[in-house]
Amino acid sequence: MTTFFEAQNELLESGAAFVAVTVVDTLGSTPQDRGAKMLVTENGRHFGTVGGGKIEVRCIDEALGLLRDADAPPTRFVQWSLEKDIGMTCGGIVRVYFESFNAPRWNIVVFGAGHVASALIELMLRLDCRITCIDPREEWLSRLPSSTKLTKVLTSDMPAEVAKIRDGSFVLLMTMGHTTDRPILIEILRTRTFPYLGVIGSNAKAKRLRQDVRDAGLPDEAQRAFFCPVGLELGSNHPQEIAISVAAQMLQLRDAR
């Protein structure tokens, strides 16, 4: 049976970002005693428990907030009244320690797992970055390489994933086409700001997307907040060459920050 520290070491060796959650003190009636531990990754609870139910949901939310905020301190102490702060009937008090193992890395999020996205992901996995690929098609996600640096997200609601993206990420829209790219782009422009936002497509598609942005009632600067077409002007329309041009553009912008 895997122990907490074995599970933590596996995460450390894989390079995955995670938060170790520990109940350091309790007073009164609580669902878990002092010393209860849990590991939380970007996909949610990974190992252990701090009591289940509402207290565990609150701890997971707190941990995910640490992972998504690039400027968050690596440690945090919180004290909660289970009745007033969590809404539980236990009535006790818990003090919880959060420690984030979130080495600063280049985070890239790719919506879509098609030919160009696949070529780009294979290329970027050679670099020091962490990649998330989001797609509604299980068969396309399954074709991507297996890597501890790659997270595959299967979902039928891609725009809903926008809220989960870590601050400071580079984001690319490479889905099945304009119909699926548009709602993701609008959601990003309405709610988030990223240092790099690109949408694969032609000049004609770029013109149509900028009209979509206007029609959505977004400010004029939103039309200039994304790259479309993406990539530097080099190579052909072969997926591997497009991937190289996009990677070059992202590297150029990353190093200029």
NUMARZA-988245 format. One record per residue (C-alpha): residue in three letters; x, y, z. Coordinates in nm, 3 decimals. Example, Ala and Ser with C-alpha at 12.3 -4.5 7.8 and 13.67 -1.06 7.14 Angstrom:
<dotis>
@code:Ala, x:1.230, y:-0.450, z:0.780
@code:Ser, x:1.367, y:-0.106, z:0.714
</dotis>
This chain:
<dotis>
@code:Met, x:0.000, y:0.000, z:0.000
@code:Thr, x:0.139, y:0.337, z:-0.104
@code:Thr, x:0.215, y:0.576, z:0.181
@code:Phe, x:0.163, y:0.952, z:0.176
@code:Phe, x:0.534, y:1.022, z:0.146
@code:Glu, x:0.578, y:0.766, z:-0.133
@code:Ala, x:0.296, y:0.935, z:-0.325
@code:Gln, x:0.455, y:1.274, z:-0.262
@code:Asn, x:0.795, y:1.154, z:-0.384
@code:Glu, x:0.635, y:1.017, z:-0.702
@code:Leu, x:0.489, y:1.361, z:-0.772
@code:Leu, x:0.821, y:1.530, z:-0.701
@code:Glu, x:1.003, y:1.295, z:-0.939
@code:Ser, x:0.742, y:1.348, z:-1.212
@code:Gly, x:0.776, y:1.725, z:-1.195
@code:Ala, x:0.401, y:1.769, z:-1.145
@code:Ala, x:0.277, y:2.072, z:-0.953
@code:Phe, x:0.093, y:1.985, z:-0.632
@code:Val, x:0.000, y:2.104, z:-0.285
@code:Ala, x:0.049, y:1.908, z:0.036
@code:Val, x:-0.237, y:1.975, z:0.278
@code:Thr, x:-0.195, y:1.895, z:0.650
@code:Val, x:-0.435, y:1.936, z:0.942
@code:Val, x:-0.195, y:2.078, z:1.202
@code:Asp, x:-0.437, y:2.141, z:1.487
@code:Thr, x:-0.800, y:2.078, z:1.585
@code:Leu, x:-1.032, y:2.193, z:1.860
@code:Gly, x:-1.364, y:2.032, z:1.941
@code:Ser, x:-1.550, y:1.797, z:1.708
@code:Thr, x:-1.379, y:1.762, z:1.368
@code:Pro, x:-1.396, y:1.497, z:1.091
@code:Gln, x:-1.023, y:1.421, z:1.108
@code:Asp, x:-0.757, y:1.439, z:1.378
@code:Arg, x:-0.437, y:1.640, z:1.378
@code:Gly, x:-0.189, y:1.503, z:1.124
@code:Ala, x:-0.439, y:1.414, z:0.850
@code:Lys, x:-0.277, y:1.472, z:0.510
@code:Met, x:-0.383, y:1.506, z:0.148
@code:Leu, x:-0.209, y:1.573, z:-0.185
@code:Val, x:-0.383, y:1.790, z:-0.443
@code:Thr, x:-0.273, y:1.821, z:-0.807
@code:Glu, x:-0.418, y:2.038, z:-1.081
@code:Asn, x:-0.667, y:1.755, z:-1.144
@code:Gly, x:-0.797, y:1.761, z:-0.785
@code:Arg, x:-0.743, y:1.527, z:-0.490
@code:His, x:-0.458, y:1.289, z:-0.566
@code:Phe, x:-0.393, y:1.102, z:-0.241
@code:Gly, x:-0.505, y:1.099, z:0.122
@code:Thr, x:-0.792, y:1.276, z:0.296
@code:Val, x:-0.851, y:1.553, z:0.548
@code:Gly, x:-1.201, y:1.441, z:0.637
@code:Gly, x:-1.412, y:1.427, z:0.324
@code:Gly, x:-1.726, y:1.630, z:0.264
@code:Lys, x:-1.730, y:2.009, z:0.283
@code:Ile, x:-1.397, y:2.048, z:0.462
@code:Glu, x:-1.220, y:1.846, z:0.194
@code:Val, x:-1.388, y:2.040, z:-0.087
@code:Arg, x:-1.279, y:2.367, z:0.076
@code:Cys, x:-0.921, y:2.243, z:0.116
@code:Ile, x:-0.907, y:2.128, z:-0.246
@code:Asp, x:-1.038, y:2.466, z:-0.366
@code:Glu, x:-0.776, y:2.644, z:-0.155
@code:Ala, x:-0.500, y:2.421, z:-0.292
@code:Leu, x:-0.612, y:2.468, z:-0.653
@code:Gly, x:-0.609, y:2.844, z:-0.597
@code:Leu, x:-0.243, y:2.821, z:-0.491
@code:Leu, x:-0.157, y:2.621, z:-0.802
@code:Arg, x:-0.330, y:2.863, z:-1.038
@code:Asp, x:-0.187, y:3.182, z:-0.888
@code:Ala, x:0.170, y:3.222, z:-1.009
@code:Asp, x:0.230, y:3.495, z:-0.748
@code:Ala, x:0.090, y:3.304, z:-0.451
@code:Pro, x:0.329, y:3.235, z:-0.160
@code:Pro, x:0.446, y:2.871, z:-0.138
@code:Thr, x:0.292, y:2.815, z:0.207
@code:Arg, x:-0.029, y:2.917, z:0.378
@code:Phe, x:-0.190, y:2.862, z:0.718
@code:Val, x:-0.567, y:2.890, z:0.755
@code:Gln, x:-0.797, y:2.849, z:1.052
@code:Trp, x:-1.160, y:2.768, z:0.995
@code:Ser, x:-1.462, y:2.731, z:1.216
@code:Leu, x:-1.636, y:2.428, z:1.069
@code:Glu, x:-1.976, y:2.577, z:1.144
@code:Lys, x:-1.923, y:2.942, z:1.047
@code:Asp, x:-1.667, y:2.910, z:0.766
@code:Ile, x:-1.743, y:2.568, z:0.617
@code:Gly, x:-2.112, y:2.520, z:0.693
@code:Met, x:-2.068, y:2.193, z:0.883
@code:Thr, x:-2.255, y:2.095, z:1.198
@code:Cys, x:-1.946, y:1.954, z:1.375
@code:Gly, x:-1.883, y:2.286, z:1.542
@code:Gly, x:-1.509, y:2.236, z:1.582
@code:Ile, x:-1.212, y:2.440, z:1.464
@code:Val, x:-0.934, y:2.322, z:1.231
@code:Arg, x:-0.600, y:2.477, z:1.143
@code:Val, x:-0.466, y:2.366, z:0.805
@code:Tyr, x:-0.122, y:2.409, z:0.649
@code:Phe, x:-0.085, y:2.425, z:0.269
@code:Glu, x:0.255, y:2.380, z:0.106
@code:Ser, x:0.279, y:2.429, z:-0.268
@code:Phe, x:0.536, y:2.237, z:-0.472
@code:Asn, x:0.485, y:2.448, z:-0.778
@code:Ala, x:0.821, y:2.502, z:-0.947
@code:Pro, x:0.803, y:2.797, z:-1.186
@code:Arg, x:0.763, y:2.647, z:-1.530
@code:Trp, x:0.638, y:2.755, z:-1.866
@code:Asn, x:0.272, y:2.652, z:-1.884
@code:Ile, x:0.112, y:2.601, z:-2.223
@code:Val, x:-0.256, y:2.521, z:-2.279
@code:Val, x:-0.369, y:2.386, z:-2.616
@code:Phe, x:-0.736, y:2.361, z:-2.702
@code:Gly, x:-0.760, y:2.087, z:-2.964
@code:Ala, x:-0.569, y:1.766, z:-3.027
@code:Gly, x:-0.562, y:1.758, z:-3.407
@code:His, x:-0.266, y:1.720, z:-3.642
@code:Val, x:-0.104, y:2.060, z:-3.583
@code:Ala, x:-0.171, y:2.053, z:-3.209
@code:Ser, x:-0.022, y:1.705, z:-3.187
@code:Ala, x:0.289, y:1.812, z:-3.378
@code:Leu, x:0.328, y:2.119, z:-3.156
@code:Ile, x:0.286, y:1.920, z:-2.835
@code:Glu, x:0.544, y:1.661, z:-2.942
@code:Leu, x:0.787, y:1.943, z:-3.017
@code:Met, x:0.724, y:2.140, z:-2.697
@code:Leu, x:0.759, y:1.833, z:-2.474
@code:Arg, x:1.131, y:1.847, z:-2.555
@code:Leu, x:1.149, y:2.181, z:-2.372
@code:Asp, x:1.113, y:2.273, z:-2.005
@code:Cys, x:0.740, y:2.335, z:-2.005
@code:Arg, x:0.417, y:2.182, z:-1.885
@code:Ile, x:0.136, y:2.133, z:-2.134
@code:Thr, x:-0.238, y:2.085, z:-2.099
@code:Cys, x:-0.433, y:1.965, z:-2.402
@code:Ile, x:-0.812, y:2.000, z:-2.397
@code:Asp, x:-1.039, y:1.824, z:-2.647
@code:Pro, x:-1.383, y:1.656, z:-2.658
@code:Arg, x:-1.251, y:1.364, z:-2.867
@code:Glu, x:-1.107, y:1.080, z:-2.663
@code:Glu, x:-0.957, y:0.908, z:-2.967
@code:Trp, x:-0.751, y:1.217, z:-3.056
@code:Leu, x:-0.630, y:1.272, z:-2.702
@code:Ser, x:-0.525, y:0.907, z:-2.683
@code:Arg, x:-0.290, y:0.960, z:-2.978
@code:Leu, x:-0.086, y:1.218, z:-2.790
@code:Pro, x:0.237, y:1.107, z:-2.621
@code:Ser, x:0.231, y:0.981, z:-2.264
@code:Ser, x:0.436, y:1.220, z:-2.053
@code:Thr, x:0.436, y:1.348, z:-1.697
@code:Lys, x:0.468, y:1.694, z:-1.854
@code:Leu, x:0.140, y:1.656, z:-2.046
@code:Thr, x:-0.210, y:1.668, z:-1.897
@code:Lys, x:-0.495, y:1.552, z:-2.122
@code:Val, x:-0.841, y:1.691, z:-2.048
@code:Leu, x:-1.145, y:1.523, z:-2.206
@code:Thr, x:-1.449, y:1.752, z:-2.193
@code:Ser, x:-1.760, y:1.836, z:-2.391
@code:Asp, x:-1.751, y:2.196, z:-2.261
@code:Met, x:-1.421, y:2.351, z:-2.361
@code:Pro, x:-1.514, y:2.714, z:-2.274
@code:Ala, x:-1.573, y:2.601, z:-1.913
@code:Glu, x:-1.204, y:2.504, z:-1.891
@code:Val, x:-1.095, y:2.865, z:-1.938
@code:Ala, x:-1.153, y:2.946, z:-1.570
@code:Lys, x:-0.919, y:2.663, z:-1.468
@code:Ile, x:-0.615, y:2.786, z:-1.662
@code:Arg, x:-0.323, y:2.905, z:-1.453
@code:Asp, x:-0.234, y:3.272, z:-1.466
@code:Gly, x:0.062, y:3.342, z:-1.693
@code:Ser, x:-0.009, y:3.051, z:-1.928
@code:Phe, x:0.043, y:3.064, z:-2.303
@code:Val, x:-0.286, y:2.962, z:-2.466
@code:Leu, x:-0.349, y:2.826, z:-2.815
@code:Leu, x:-0.682, y:2.755, z:-2.984
@code:Met, x:-0.645, y:2.473, z:-3.237
@code:Thr, x:-0.985, y:2.306, z:-3.226
@code:Met, x:-1.192, y:2.164, z:-3.511
@code:Gly, x:-1.265, y:2.506, z:-3.661
@code:His, x:-1.421, y:2.849, z:-3.623
@code:Thr, x:-1.739, y:2.714, z:-3.463
@code:Thr, x:-1.550, y:2.561, z:-3.171
@code:Asp, x:-1.271, y:2.821, z:-3.148
@code:Arg, x:-1.508, y:3.118, z:-3.126
@code:Pro, x:-1.680, y:3.049, z:-2.790
@code:Ile, x:-1.347, y:2.969, z:-2.624
@code:Leu, x:-1.190, y:3.288, z:-2.759
@code:Ile, x:-1.483, y:3.503, z:-2.648
@code:Glu, x:-1.479, y:3.348, z:-2.299
@code:Ile, x:-1.105, y:3.417, z:-2.266
@code:Leu, x:-1.135, y:3.776, z:-2.387
@code:Arg, x:-1.427, y:3.839, z:-2.151
@code:Thr, x:-1.278, y:3.687, z:-1.837
@code:Arg, x:-0.900, y:3.632, z:-1.859
@code:Thr, x:-0.573, y:3.788, z:-1.973
@code:Phe, x:-0.278, y:3.577, z:-2.087
@code:Pro, x:0.070, y:3.678, z:-2.208
@code:Tyr, x:0.014, y:3.481, z:-2.527
@code:Leu, x:-0.315, y:3.394, z:-2.695
@code:Gly, x:-0.317, y:3.246, z:-3.043
@code:Val, x:-0.583, y:3.104, z:-3.273
@code:Ile, x:-0.481, y:2.888, z:-3.567
@code:Gly, x:-0.631, y:2.997, z:-3.897
@code:Ser, x:-0.606, y:3.204, z:-4.212
@code:Asn, x:-0.633, y:3.579, z:-4.259
@code:Ala, x:-0.997, y:3.525, z:-4.357
@code:Lys, x:-1.064, y:3.343, z:-4.031
@code:Ala, x:-0.885, y:3.618, z:-3.838
@code:Lys, x:-1.113, y:3.879, z:-3.996
@code:Arg, x:-1.421, y:3.676, z:-3.907
@code:Leu, x:-1.305, y:3.623, z:-3.548
@code:Arg, x:-1.243, y:3.994, z:-3.500
@code:Gln, x:-1.596, y:4.060, z:-3.624
@code:Asp, x:-1.719, y:3.802, z:-3.372
@code:Val, x:-1.535, y:3.992, z:-3.100
@code:Arg, x:-1.704, y:4.317, z:-3.204
@code:Asp, x:-2.043, y:4.146, z:-3.218
@code:Ala, x:-1.988, y:4.014, z:-2.865
@code:Gly, x:-1.967, y:4.373, z:-2.743
@code:Leu, x:-1.605, y:4.351, z:-2.635
@code:Pro, x:-1.381, y:4.661, z:-2.645
@code:Asp, x:-1.170, y:4.741, z:-2.950
@code:Glu, x:-0.847, y:4.634, z:-2.778
@code:Ala, x:-0.984, y:4.279, z:-2.751
@code:Gln, x:-0.955, y:4.251, z:-3.129
@code:Arg, x:-0.579, y:4.300, z:-3.093
@code:Ala, x:-0.538, y:4.071, z:-2.792
@code:Phe, x:-0.475, y:3.752, z:-2.989
@code:Phe, x:-0.263, y:3.624, z:-3.275
@code:Cys, x:-0.440, y:3.491, z:-3.581
@code:Pro, x:-0.278, y:3.358, z:-3.794
@code:Val, x:-0.033, y:3.216, z:-3.541
@code:Gly, x:0.338, y:3.153, z:-3.581
@code:Leu, x:0.626, y:3.328, z:-3.751
@code:Glu, x:0.627, y:3.364, z:-4.128
@code:Leu, x:0.839, y:3.063, z:-4.212
@code:Gly, x:0.796, y:2.712, z:-4.348
@code:Ser, x:0.502, y:2.556, z:-4.530
@code:Asn, x:0.152, y:2.444, z:-4.432
@code:His, x:0.276, y:2.104, z:-4.321
@code:Pro, x:0.167, y:2.040, z:-3.957
@code:Gln, x:0.526, y:1.991, z:-3.838
@code:Glu, x:0.643, y:2.315, z:-3.999
@code:Ile, x:0.346, y:2.510, z:-3.863
@code:Ala, x:0.433, y:2.367, z:-3.520
@code:Ile, x:0.791, y:2.494, z:-3.552
@code:Ser, x:0.672, y:2.842, z:-3.651
@code:Val, x:0.428, y:2.857, z:-3.357
@code:Ala, x:0.691, y:2.729, z:-3.113
@code:Ala, x:0.935, y:2.992, z:-3.242
@code:Gln, x:0.679, y:3.268, z:-3.190
@code:Met, x:0.604, y:3.155, z:-2.835
@code:Leu, x:0.974, y:3.130, z:-2.750
@code:Gln, x:1.033, y:3.476, z:-2.893
@code:Leu, x:0.756, y:3.626, z:-2.679
@code:Arg, x:0.848, y:3.428, z:-2.369
@code:Asp, x:1.207, y:3.550, z:-2.379
@code:Ala, x:1.101, y:3.910, z:-2.445
@code:Arg, x:0.897, y:3.926, z:-2.122
</dotis>
